[in-house]
């Protein structure tokens, strides 16, 4: 009895210690070196990561034992030890926050995308500045990428010091273009749209001329998701605003004088909202557009009730594949974004990073980390001594008669994407490179030179390549969110209110429940209720990160 | 044998109370509660200064008051009606069916409801349009309808539970009372008014009292899955507000302050409710 009581008391005391955040001891750092079987010295690097359902393992393998970790240990002498995993970002961040506030030691390397958490971690003083390590250990080609995209470091730049290595995005990988039901266009004898005006004619025909031939007026023109803002990653509405000005809702844009301004409160947004209201009235949009998020909005397109969807090239896999499967005879083709009355085109541009890699300040093997980094990047650069035909044989390819075969049916147990095993959670990218390559492959019709080009581009199919080409050709129209820092003080206090007010006002204007003049009132109120302060803080942040090298 | 339970309650219910300190600080995760700067009541002042905070408090009160009333009245009436049913099989089946939605999560129900209530082809609107020949109603995007939908769907989901409680209370009424009433010439209606209802008064008060404690819980899961920018004006409640401010915006201290405010009000209401229950129904837990 007493023993049990003692154990539970001990557990309680430990929990209290954990919650109160007073454990300040430094656990043994994990840099003990050991020898691998081949006598090479092996360095252990601890990490943590999310493990979403799209990461599949072969039987008997897990996050600490898979081809990628075995490869790193054998070839580079790095043994990765994943301390824990979380199934989604939210839980992942919560666990890091908990570890942070309870004074636990951070893992050696880990990736964070949440701006506030990155900032908290940096300000806690437990994260290592990386400037010196980049200088010392990064390979020339990595340095070149880093220098080419200095903004990628902004999310982890504090007091002119860089604390994180960016995990680059595709650059324009999630930028949208128009996907239109080609079979409907053909049936109604219409040409693809060049301008917003053309688009309106097409939508009008899609709504009123019964493109699906079921004798009922049950089709809409454009699938749009507006619940989470009008510029978003799927069923994107940003092109409508881009056609009337240089701003999209929810993004911070750079002015000519170099300062940042908030897109949603720029006068040109009013024109976009007026158009949306008009379209809503004419029945071009889903009646429920105001309550649809990205996942629910696409239902109308998948069900064959909508003819136009603004989505990135990867949408060919989902949801467009579903739309084609559900509607026999459906042909969905990618088209460039239409221009507005003054010839303007614009779209929401994806940010440069999908996360930052942070390092424990006691981490001693930055050289090893950069070696690993460069080794994975070598696959993308096509000069890898490790990944000649693909990543790992038996996972993404098999050898048949001395030639690599990528057909999933020929791979025993089916194909698995081992790129997700890497610390980068996917094969790393260099911004804009993938779609550049796609454009080259699509326009010149040349054969893919390596496994990367084949699996990432050609194997995705012709519509994907065409879409990627279109996105790439419209790169000049990107309207990128230039603010990638942590939420500012006023944002934390008033951001919620301002976002709520913005969404409410925009929705009411689209539905015609509020007159268009409400937009001007919104701007005034936005500025007064903290918007001006936020703009000031954002610009202070921007100045501070730009001054760092 | 009680010890493990006590320990669990202590660890998971009482220790986290320490976190409430955050409401009086400008909490910084890496400093922890012990070192974060102290700001006193500032967050509470903020809460009453901002119109959005006042609005969500009002919304919460309205939605939850309506829910409390309907979650009391509907199951009571339903239990009384069900009590009149003498075919046991039918009674049991109805009871089970009514109780079933209680086990579904709002994530699933939210998706189903959005489909059902859609102004374009949703089953509810199709029925309404064909019956009354009216324009389709945008239930989830209309400030005039949103609260009604929230209350009705909540009652539909939860009334089964209270029905069972009330049915149990009815069965425990002393049958001699009914026999005496019949001897006095009371018909079924009079029996219900003069015997069943008075005998059930204590349990009605208990259920009512317990729900008073939830007056500021207007149902986070439900609202989060149903609301949208079009109905922020009537649908945004304290919990969804705290969620957006505290978790999505990272203002932990302010979020905690609003949450603490909510708990304090609920506590006062429970105590008052308990006093009233003791005074008028002689109901006592301790």
Interface residues (C-beta under 8 A of the other chain):
Chain A: X4 X5 X8 X11 X12 X15 X16 X19 X20 X21 X22 X97 X100 X101 X102 X103 X116 X120 X121 X123 X124 X125 X126 X218 X226 X227 X286 X287 X288 X290 X291 X296 X487 X491 X492 X493 X495 X496 X497 X500 X503 X504 X506 X507 X508 X511
Chain B: X3 X4 X7 X10 X11 X15 X16 X18 X19 X28 X29 X30 X31 X32 X33 X34 X46 X50 X52 X114 X118 X119 X120 X121 X136 X138 X140 X141 X228 X229 X230 X232 X233 X236 X241 X244 X245 X248 X249 X250 X251 X254
